[in-house]
Amino acid sequence: MNEYKADALKNVILLGHLGSGKTSLSESLAFISGAIDKKGTVEKKSTVSDYTPEEQSKLSSLSTGLLPLEFKDIKINILDAPGADEMIGDISHALAVANAAVLVVDGSSGVEVGTEKMWLEIKKRNLPAIIFLNKMDKENIKFEEVLEEIRTKLGKQAVPFCLPLGKSDEFNGFADIVELKARIYDGNACVDGEIYEDKMDKVESLRQDLIETVAGSDEVLLEKYFEGEELTMEEIRCGLQKSILAGEAVPVMVGSGLKDIGTLTLLHMIRQYFPTVSEGKEIVGKNDKDQDVTRHFQDNEPFSGFVFKTLIDPFVGTINILQIKSGTLQKDQEVYVSSKEGTEKASQVFTLLGKTQIPLDTFHAGDICAMAKVADVKTGTTLSDKKNIVVYPEIVSPTPTMYVAIKPENKKDEDKLSNALSKLQLEDNTLEVVRNKETSQLLIGGQGMIHLGYIIDKMRNMFKVALQTEDQRIVYRETIKQVATAEGRYIKQSGGSGYYGVVVMRFEPNPKADYEFTEEIFGGAVPRGYFPAVDKGLQETLEHGVLAGFPVIGVKGILTDGKYHAVDSNELAFKMAASIAFKEACKIAKPTILEPIFKLEITIKDEYLGDVLGDISKRRGRVLGMEPAVEGYQKVVAEAPEAEITKYTIDLKAMTQGSGTFSREFIRYEEVPGNLIEKIVEEHKRFVEEHK
């Protein structure tokens, strides 16, 4: 593979709904460009980008694959992103290094939920885009209807560049509206021909729409158009490029990734209309003095790069994939590692074609490359010249929306489990691992069952650790609702050293703090030296409440009186006395159970608003507010108990046909309704008995 500089580099991400054919299209692009000699298929588990056992078993991309393609005089780094929106962490990082996007739409299914979600991600980042209408060889596809759906749901900027020729099995190509040629696939290659006469009226009509879009991109062209002059082919191409770069036009193409129809034209369009990396914006980071530093995609600047993906290879070890933001990266180059705050040698530098390593001695600004076995580098790490340190902002990753408890089927795998989870967190920084001592559960948190299932499968396939799963247990708390005063006496005097400690304490609800201790002692009823013992004894007692043994919070303990003995009093006696005082006070302090309350930010289509609001109410939640999100969507802000939302990811998708998303954040503890307390206490006691 040759070396390419920023003015000959294009980083293009393929996005689309699950099953839209992105991987088949990327395989076709790799084949047509000459990157591979033989095409694989998803069904035969032989594609370049879907090479992991998890992807092959699911017949679906679950991780972004890299395919560097050489075409004419440019290099196109294709990023084949997962279709499942639960892999949004992986998708977001790939989007951060892409400078253009191809949105793949299944022609037989039209605009699906995932199509709209990925389109929103493209628009959020103002990426120039092409829509590739795939699987046009399937039965009963109505191009006009699908095109109208695209324009309705994705925007009027969608402009057809092609008209399909032939239907179902007879689909063999399309009329190129820009070039006014028929592109016909003869079984081996695409051949240019004349457009059928019966198609010319429709082609001319679509071309007129295209010319209007072109004319609107430039005042000179607009004036020429209004004066009735013909635009030259060069003017059309230039106008189209301006419109595409500005987001005013989104070409709609047709084809079949499986049959290689439309693939060559797509490569030509990427080359013709998408920007090079050199046309990208400047990048701003911080130097070692926390000052802003600006970098550009230029070789003559100091080296810097951003790691957007990490892979764990069972044979090679850790592989980090990065985009070079400035300067060049060469084999054996010393680089400063932001996550380590030290330097490492990049002894192995290469690019990846799926899992195949392609060595290169030098990579230039803007390019995407990989390094192996560089210590302390993970996703989100900035690499830079050690004399010109820069650190770029990390990509904000979504927090988990769902947790499951895991444990190894074989107890001997406990150590392997910990090691495997730490490695998987290097790969996936949206994966959260929580060891909850209160519930004795090891939890993994992610974006839903597809995401968590991928992690569990990977544990089995790569690390040979089979897991059992169970539902997450809720972490409750206890508190008191009423002021109560009680005496605690701990007296044991039977000869020799005894114990003597008496305290009188007042306990008050304290919503402002989890715990507070103070004293109102007069006349030395309890010597000051025993105050810390009373405090410590109370803190230890509050670790296990009187109702179910949950930790107690929101309590203020005030030492008001007591007695001591000159010989037998000691710290242990006063610790025990404080404990007894609290337990006695609870008989009249109305102890209760508190549950964790979470703030939810839910983004849904307007049409599902009523269903979602009603469902929140059923979950003992309350709506705090609503506001319009992007066009056609509402953002609902609500609060709900964690016990009611442990599987909300699944339920929200069912309610909104997969279109709803949400984030969650713990905000406080709140009293459980009285009718639920007994059930919670019984369940917890049963759990404790089972785990003795």
C-alpha positions in Angstrom: 0.0 0.0 0.0 1.2 3.5 -0.9 1.6 6.5 1.4 -1.0 9.2 1.1 -1.1 12.8 2.4 -4.1 14.7 3.7 -5.1 16.1 0.3 -5.5 12.5 -1.0 -7.2 11.0 2.0 -11.0 10.6 2.7 -12.3 8.9 5.9 -15.8 7.7 5.2 -18.1 6.0 7.7 -20.9 3.5 6.6 -24.0 3.8 8.8 -27.4 2.3 8.6 -30.1 0.2 10.3 -29.2 -3.3 11.5 -29.3 -5.6 8.5 -29.3 -2.8 5.8 -26.3 -4.4 4.1 -23.4 -2.1 5.2 -21.0 -5.0 5.5 -21.9 -6.4 2.1 -21.5 -3.0 0.6 -18.1 -2.5 2.3 -17.0 -6.0 1.0 -18.1 -4.9 -2.5 -16.1 -1.6 -2.2 -13.0 -3.6 -1.1 -13.4 -6.0 -4.0 -14.1 -3.4 -6.8 -11.2 -1.2 -5.6 -8.8 -4.2 -5.6 -8.2 -4.3 -1.9 -9.3 -8.0 -1.8 -9.2 -10.6 -4.6 -12.2 -12.5 -3.6 -15.5 -11.4 -2.1 -16.9 -12.9 1.1 -20.5 -12.9 2.3 -22.1 -12.3 5.7 -24.0 -15.6 5.5 -20.8 -17.6 4.8 -19.1 -15.6 7.7 -16.2 -14.7 5.3 -16.4 -10.9 5.0 -13.3 -8.8 5.8 -14.8 -6.5 8.4 -17.0 -9.0 10.3 -14.3 -11.3 11.5 -15.0 -11.8 15.2 -16.8 -15.0 16.4 -19.5 -12.7 18.0 -20.2 -11.0 14.6 -20.1 -14.2 12.7 -22.6 -15.9 15.0 -25.0 -12.9 14.9 -24.4 -12.3 11.2 -24.1 -8.6 12.1 -21.5 -5.9 12.7 -20.9 -5.3 16.4 -17.7 -3.4 16.1 -16.4 -0.8 13.6 -14.2 -2.4 10.9 -11.5 -0.6 9.0 -11.0 -1.0 5.3 -8.4 1.2 3.6 -9.0 1.3 -0.1 -6.8 2.7 -2.9 -8.9 4.1 -5.7 -7.4 6.1 -8.6 -5.2 8.7 -6.9 -6.7 8.7 -3.4 -7.0 6.5 -0.3 -10.5 6.0 1.2 -10.6 4.7 4.8 -13.9 3.0 5.0 -15.3 2.6 8.6 -17.9 -0.1 8.6 -19.9 0.9 11.8 -22.3 -1.4 13.7 -26.0 -1.2 12.9 -27.2 -1.7 16.4 -27.6 1.7 18.1 -26.7 0.1 21.4 -23.1 0.2 20.2 -23.3 4.0 20.1 -20.0 4.3 22.0 -18.1 2.6 19.2 -20.2 4.5 16.5 -19.5 7.9 18.2 -15.8 7.3 18.2 -15.7 6.3 14.6 -17.9 9.4 13.7 -15.3 11.6 15.4 -12.6 10.7 12.8 -14.9 10.5 9.7 -15.2 13.5 7.4 -18.1 12.1 5.3 -20.8 9.4 5.6 -22.6 6.9 3.5 -26.1 6.1 4.9 -27.1 2.7 3.7 -30.9 2.1 3.4 -32.4 -1.3 2.7 -34.5 -0.7 -0.4 -37.0 -3.4 0.6 -37.5 -2.0 4.1 -37.2 1.7 3.4 -36.4 4.2 6.2 -36.2 2.2 9.4 -35.7 3.3 13.0 -31.9 2.8 12.9 -31.8 4.8 9.6 -33.3 7.8 11.3 -31.1 7.5 14.3 -27.9 7.3 12.2 -29.1 10.2 10.1 -29.5 12.3 13.2 -25.9 11.5 14.1 -24.7 12.5 10.7 -26.6 15.8 10.8 -25.4 16.5 14.4 -21.9 16.5 13.0 -22.7 18.3 9.7 -21.0 15.5 7.7 -21.5 15.5 3.9 -23.4 12.4 3.0 -24.6 10.1 0.3 -27.6 7.8 0.7 -27.1 4.4 -0.8 -30.3 2.5 -1.5 -29.2 -1.1 -1.2 -30.7 -4.5 -2.0 -32.5 -3.1 -5.0 -32.5 -6.7 -6.4 -35.1 -7.8 -3.9 -38.8 -8.3 -4.8 -41.5 -5.6 -4.7 -39.3 -2.6 -4.3 -41.1 0.6 -5.3 -38.4 3.2 -5.9 -40.7 6.2 -6.0 -42.3 5.3 -2.7 -39.0 4.7 -1.0 -37.6 8.0 -2.4 -40.6 9.9 -1.1 -40.1 8.2 2.3 -36.5 9.3 2.4 -37.4 12.9 1.5 -40.2 12.9 4.1 -38.3 11.4 7.0 -34.7 12.5 6.3 -35.2 15.8 4.5 -35.9 17.4 1.2 -32.1 17.7 0.5 -32.2 14.1 -0.6 -31.8 14.3 -4.4 -31.9 11.2 -6.7 -28.7 10.7 -8.7 -29.9 7.4 -10.2 -33.0 5.8 -11.6 -33.1 2.0 -11.2 -33.3 -0.2 -14.3 -35.1 -3.6 -14.0 -36.9 -4.9 -11.0 -36.3 -7.7 -8.5 -34.0 -10.4 -10.0 -33.9 -8.4 -13.2 -32.4 -5.3 -11.5 -29.1 -4.9 -13.4 -28.2 -1.3 -13.1 -29.4 2.3 -13.2 -29.6 5.4 -15.2 -26.9 7.9 -14.0 -28.9 11.2 -14.0 -25.7 13.4 -13.7 -23.7 11.8 -16.5 -26.8 10.7 -18.5 -25.6 7.2 -19.0 -26.9 3.7 -18.2 -24.7 1.8 -15.9 -25.5 -1.9 -16.5 -24.0 -4.8 -14.6 -23.3 -7.7 -17.0 -22.4 -10.3 -14.3 -18.7 -9.4 -14.2 -18.5 -5.6 -14.4 -20.5 -2.4 -14.9 -20.8 -1.4 -18.5 -21.8 2.1 -19.7 -24.6 2.2 -22.2 -27.5 4.3 -23.6 -30.5 5.0 -21.3 -33.6 3.2 -22.5 -36.0 5.6 -24.4 -39.0 4.7 -22.2 -36.9 6.0 -19.2 -35.8 9.3 -20.7 -38.8 11.4 -19.7 -38.4 10.4 -16.1 -34.6 10.8 -16.2 -35.0 14.3 -17.7 -37.5 15.3 -15.0 -35.2 14.1 -12.2 -32.2 15.8 -13.9 -34.1 19.1 -14.0 -34.6 18.8 -10.2 -30.9 18.2 -9.9 -30.0 21.2 -12.0 -32.1 23.4 -9.8 -30.2 22.2 -6.8 -26.9 22.9 -8.5 -28.0 26.4 -9.6 -28.9 27.3 -6.1 -25.3 26.6 -4.9 -23.8 29.6 -6.7 -25.1 33.0 -7.7 -23.4 32.9 -11.1 -24.9 29.5 -11.9 -28.3 30.7 -10.6 -28.3 33.7 -13.0 -27.2 31.5 -15.9 -30.0 29.0 -15.1 -32.7 31.7 -14.9 -31.5 33.1 -18.3 -32.2 29.7 -19.8 -28.6 28.8 -20.5 -27.4 25.2 -20.3 -25.0 24.5 -17.5 -21.8 22.7 -18.6 -20.9 19.3 -17.1 -18.1 20.9 -15.2 -20.4 23.5 -13.7 -22.8 20.8 -12.7 -20.1 18.8 -11.0 -18.7 21.9 -9.2 -22.2 23.0 -8.1 -23.0 19.5 -6.9 -19.8 19.4 -4.8 -20.6 22.7 -3.2 -24.2 21.6 -2.4 -23.0 18.3 -1.0 -20.3 19.9 1.2 -22.8 22.4 2.5 -25.4 19.7 3.2 -27.8 21.3 0.8 -27.8 18.2 -1.4 -27.7 14.6 -0.3 -27.3 12.3 -3.4 -29.5 9.2 -3.4 -27.9 6.2 -5.2 -29.3 2.8 -6.0 -27.5 -0.5 -6.1 -26.8 -4.0 -4.7 -23.7 -4.7 -2.5 -24.1 -8.4 -3.1 -24.1 -8.0 -6.9 -21.6 -5.1 -7.0 -24.2 -2.9 -8.7 -23.6 0.8 -7.9 -20.3 0.2 -6.0 -18.0 1.6 -8.7 -20.2 4.6 -9.1 -20.2 5.1 -5.3 -16.3 5.1 -5.3 -16.3 7.7 -8.1 -18.8 9.8 -6.2 -16.8 9.6 -3.0 -13.7 10.7 -5.0 -15.6 13.4 -6.8 -17.8 15.0 -4.2 -16.6 14.2 -0.7 -13.9 16.4 1.0 -10.4 15.3 1.6 -9.1 15.3 5.2 -7.0 18.4 4.4 -10.2 20.4 4.0 -11.2 19.6 7.6 -11.3 22.1 10.4 -8.4 22.8 12.8 -8.3 20.8 16.0 -7.9 22.3 19.4 -6.3 20.6 22.4 -4.4 21.5 25.6 -0.7 21.6 26.1 1.1 20.5 29.3 0.5 24.0 30.7 -3.2 23.7 30.1 -3.1 26.3 27.3 -5.1 25.9 24.0 -3.1 24.5 21.2 -4.3 24.4 17.6 -3.3 21.7 15.1 -4.0 21.1 11.4 -4.0 18.1 9.2 -0.5 19.0 7.9 2.7 17.0 7.8 4.9 20.0 8.7 3.4 20.3 12.2 4.5 18.3 15.3 3.0 14.8 15.5 -0.3 14.3 17.3 -2.9 11.5 17.1 -6.2 10.4 18.8 -6.9 6.8 19.6 -10.6 6.2 18.7 -10.7 2.4 19.0 -8.8 -0.3 20.9 -8.9 -4.0 20.0 -7.8 -6.9 22.2 -6.3 -9.6 20.0 -5.7 -13.0 21.7 -2.4 -13.5 19.8 -1.1 -9.9 19.2 -2.4 -8.3 22.4 -3.6 -4.7 22.4 -4.1 -2.9 19.1 -4.8 0.8 19.1 -6.4 2.4 16.1 -5.8 6.2 15.8 -6.2 9.1 13.5 -3.1 11.3 13.0 -4.3 14.8 13.7 -1.0 16.5 12.7 2.5 15.6 11.6 3.6 12.0 10.7 4.0 8.7 12.5 6.9 6.4 11.7 7.9 3.0 12.9 9.9 3.1 16.2 9.0 6.7 16.8 8.9 7.9 20.4 5.4 9.2 21.3 4.0 10.9 24.4 1.1 9.0 25.9 -1.5 11.3 27.6 -3.1 8.5 29.7 0.4 7.5 31.0 2.0 11.0 31.1 5.1 9.4 29.7 6.6 8.2 26.5 6.5 4.9 24.6 8.0 3.6 21.4 5.6 2.9 18.5 7.6 -0.2 17.4 4.8 -1.7 15.3 2.9 0.7 13.0 0.5 -0.6 10.4 -3.0 -0.3 8.9 -5.7 -2.9 9.2 -7.9 -4.4 6.4 -10.4 -6.1 8.7 -8.0 -8.1 10.9 -5.1 -8.3 8.4 -2.2 -6.1 9.3 -0.6 -4.1 6.4 2.8 -2.7 7.5 3.8 0.8 6.5 6.9 2.8 7.7 5.2 6.2 7.6 1.6 7.5 8.0 0.7 11.1 7.2 -1.6 13.7 8.8 -5.2 12.8 8.5 -4.6 9.1 7.9 -5.9 6.2 10.1 -3.4 3.7 11.3 -2.8 1.2 14.1 -0.1 0.4 16.7 0.4 -2.8 18.7 1.7 -3.5 22.2 2.1 0.2 23.3 1.6 0.2 27.0 -1.1 2.3 28.8 -2.8 3.4 25.6 -6.6 3.0 25.4 -9.6 4.5 23.6 -9.6 8.3 24.1 -5.8 8.6 24.6 -3.9 11.4 22.8 -0.5 10.6 21.4 1.9 13.5 20.6 5.4 14.6 20.1 7.2 14.5 23.4 8.6 18.0 22.8 5.2 19.4 21.7 2.7 17.8 24.0 -1.0 18.2 23.2 -4.1 16.4 24.7 -7.4 16.4 22.8 -10.8 16.3 24.5 -12.1 12.7 24.9 -15.3 11.7 23.2 -18.3 12.0 25.6 -19.6 8.4 26.0 -23.1 7.6 27.1 -23.5 6.2 30.6 -25.0 2.8 31.1 -28.8 2.4 30.9 -29.0 -1.2 32.0 -27.0 -3.5 34.3 -26.9 -7.3 34.7 -25.2 -9.3 37.5 -22.6 -11.8 36.3 -20.7 -14.7 37.9 -18.5 -17.4 36.3 -20.1 -20.8 35.9 -16.8 -22.2 37.2 -15.6 -20.6 40.4 -12.0 -21.3 39.3 -12.5 -18.6 36.7 -12.8 -15.7 39.2 -9.3 -14.4 38.5 -9.7 -14.8 34.7 -13.0 -12.9 35.0 -11.4 -9.8 36.6 -8.6 -9.8 34.0 -11.0 -10.2 31.1 -13.2 -7.4 32.3 -10.3 -5.0 32.6 -9.2 -5.8 29.1 -12.7 -5.4 27.7 -12.9 -2.0 29.3 -9.9 -1.0 27.3 -11.8 -1.9 24.2 -15.1 -0.4 25.2 -15.2 2.7 27.5 -19.0 2.6 27.6 -18.7 -0.7 29.6 -19.0 -0.1 33.3 -18.0 -2.7 35.9 -19.4 -2.3 39.4 -18.6 -4.6 42.4 -21.5 -4.0 44.8 -20.5 -5.2 48.3 -23.9 -4.6 49.7 -25.7 -7.0 47.3 -22.6 -9.2 46.7 -23.1 -8.8 43.0 -20.6 -8.1 40.2 -22.5 -5.9 37.7 -21.7 -4.9 34.1 -23.5 -1.9 32.7 -24.1 -1.1 29.1 -26.6 0.3 26.6 -28.9 -2.7 26.4 -29.1 -6.5 25.9 -27.3 -6.4 22.5 -24.4 -4.6 24.0 -24.2 -6.7 27.2 -24.8 -9.9 25.2 -21.8 -9.0 23.0 -19.6 -8.6 26.2 -20.8 -11.9 27.6 -20.2 -13.7 24.3 -16.7 -12.1 24.0 -15.9 -13.3 27.6 -16.8 -16.9 26.5 -15.1 -16.8 23.0 -12.0 -14.8 23.7 -11.3 -15.4 27.4 -12.9 -18.8 27.8 -15.0 -17.6 30.8 -18.6 -18.8 30.7 -20.9 -16.6 32.7 -24.2 -16.9 34.5 -26.4 -13.8 34.7 -29.1 -12.6 37.1 -31.1 -9.4 37.6 -29.5 -6.4 39.3 -30.5 -6.0 42.9 -31.5 -2.5 44.1 -29.4 -0.9 46.8 -31.9 0.5 49.4 -31.2 2.6 52.4 -33.0 3.1 55.8 -33.7 6.3 57.7 -35.9 7.6 60.5 -38.9 9.9 60.1 -39.3 11.2 63.7 -37.2 12.7 66.4 -36.6 10.2 69.2 -34.6 10.2 72.5 -33.3 7.0 74.0 -30.8 5.8 76.6 -28.1 3.3 75.9 -26.6 1.4 78.8 -23.6 -1.0 78.5 -22.6 -2.0 82.0 -20.7 -5.2 82.9 -19.1 -5.1 86.4 -18.2 -8.5 87.7 -14.8 -8.1 89.2 -11.6 -7.0 87.4 -11.8 -4.7 84.5 -15.4 -4.0 83.7 -17.4 -2.0 81.2 -19.4 1.1 82.1 -21.0 3.4 79.5 -24.3 5.2 79.6 -25.5 7.7 77.0 -28.7 9.6 76.4 -29.0 10.5 72.7 -31.5 12.4 70.6 -31.8 11.3 67.0 -33.3 13.6 64.3 -34.1 13.2 60.6 -31.3 15.0 58.7 -32.2 15.4 55.0 -29.1 17.6 54.4 -26.5 15.0 55.2 -26.2 11.2 55.3 -24.8 11.4 58.9 -23.9 14.0 61.5 -22.8 13.8 65.1 -22.8 16.5 67.7 -23.1 16.8 71.5 -24.9 19.0 74.0 -23.1 17.7 77.2 -23.1 19.9 80.3 -21.2 19.4 83.5 -19.0 16.6 82.2 -21.6 13.9 82.4 -19.6 12.2 79.7 -15.9 13.1 79.4 -14.9 14.7 76.1 -12.4 11.9 75.5 -15.3 9.4 75.0 -17.1 11.5 72.3 -15.2 9.9 69.4 -16.1 6.5 70.7 -19.8 7.4 70.8 -19.4 8.8 67.2 -17.7 5.7 66.0 -20.1 3.3 67.7 -23.0 5.1 66.1 -21.4 5.1 62.6 -20.8 1.3 62.8 -24.4 0.7 64.0 -25.8 2.8 61.1 -24.2 0.4 58.6 -27.1 -2.0 59.3 -30.5 -0.7 59.9 -33.2 -2.3 62.1 -35.8 -3.1 59.4 -33.8 -5.1 56.8 -30.2 -4.4 57.6 -29.7 -1.7 54.9 -27.3 1.2 55.6 -29.0 4.1 57.5 -28.7 7.6 56.1 -30.1 11.0 56.9 -29.6 10.8 60.6 -28.3 13.3 63.1 -27.2 11.9 66.5 -26.9 14.3 69.4 -25.3 13.2 72.7 -27.3 15.0 75.5 -26.4 13.2 78.7 -24.8 10.1 80.1 -22.8 8.5 83.0 -19.3 7.2 83.3 -17.3 5.3 85.9 -13.8 6.4 86.9 -12.4 2.8 86.6 -14.7 0.7 84.4 -15.5 3.2 81.6 -13.7 2.8 78.3 -14.2 3.4 74.6 -15.7 0.0 73.9 -18.4 0.6 76.6 -19.4 4.0 75.0 -19.4 2.5 71.5 -21.8 -0.2 72.6 -23.9 2.2 74.5 -24.3 4.4 71.4 -25.4 1.4 69.4 -28.0 0.4 72.0 -29.3 3.9 72.2 -30.0 4.1 68.4 -31.7 0.7 68.4 -33.9 1.7 71.3 -34.7 5.1 69.6 -35.8 3.3 66.5 -38.8 1.8 68.4 -40.4 5.3 68.3 -38.4 7.1 65.5 -40.6 5.5 62.7 -37.8 3.9 60.7 -38.5 3.4 57.0 -36.8 2.3 53.8 -35.5 4.6 51.1 -35.1 3.8 47.4 -32.8 5.3 44.8 -34.4 7.8 42.5 -33.0 8.5 39.0 -33.4 11.4 36.7 -34.4 10.3 33.1 -33.9 12.3 29.9 -36.0 10.5 27.3 -35.9 11.4 23.6 -38.8 10.1 21.6 -40.8 10.8 18.5 -43.8 13.1 18.9 -46.2 10.2 18.1 -45.1 8.2 21.1 -45.3 11.0 23.7 -48.7 9.9 25.2 -47.6 6.3 25.6 -44.3 7.2 27.3 -45.9 9.7 29.7 -48.5 7.2 30.7 -45.9 4.6 31.3 -43.8 6.9 33.5 -46.8 7.3 35.7 -47.2 3.5 36.0 -43.6 3.3 37.1 -44.3 5.6 40.1 -42.4 8.3 38.2 -43.2 11.9 37.6 -42.6 14.1 34.6 -40.6 17.3 35.4 -40.8 18.9 31.9 -40.8 18.5 28.2 -39.1 20.4 25.3 -38.7 19.9 21.6 -35.5 18.1 20.6 -34.7 17.8 16.9 -37.5 18.1 14.5 -40.2 15.5 15.1 -38.8 14.5 18.5 -39.5 15.5 22.1 -37.2 15.3 25.1 -39.0 14.3 28.3 -37.3 14.9 31.7 -38.7 12.7 34.5 -37.8 11.0 37.8 -38.5 7.4 38.7 -37.4 4.8 41.2 -34.5 2.6 40.0 -36.5 -0.5 40.9 -39.0 0.5 38.2 -36.5 1.2 35.4 -33.9 -1.7 35.6 -35.2 -2.9 32.2 -36.5 0.4 30.8 -34.1 0.1 27.8 -36.0 -2.9 26.6 -39.5 -1.5 27.5 -38.8 1.9 25.9 -37.8 0.3 22.6 -40.9 -1.9 22.6 -43.1 1.2 23.2 -41.5 3.4 20.5 -40.7 0.7 17.9 -37.0 1.1 18.7 -36.8 4.8 18.2 -36.7 6.0 21.9 -33.5 6.6 23.7 -32.7 7.8 27.3 -30.0 8.5 29.8 -30.2 8.0 33.5 -28.5 9.7 36.5 -28.9 9.0 40.2 -30.1 12.0 42.1 -31.3 11.1 45.6 -33.0 8.6 47.9 -36.7 8.8 48.6 -39.1 7.0 50.9 -40.6 3.8 49.6 -44.4 3.7 49.7 -45.6 1.9 52.8 -47.3 -0.9 50.9 -44.0 -2.0 49.4 -41.8 -2.0 52.5 -42.8 -5.5 53.7 -42.1 -7.1 50.3 -38.6 -5.4 50.1 -37.7 -6.5 53.7 -38.8 -10.1 53.0 -36.9 -10.3 49.7 -33.8 -8.9 51.3 -33.9 -11.4 54.2 -34.4 -14.3 51.7 -31.4 -13.0 49.7 -29.2 -12.9 52.8 -30.2 -16.4 53.8 -29.4 -17.8 50.3 -26.0 -16.2 50.3 -24.9 -17.1 53.8 
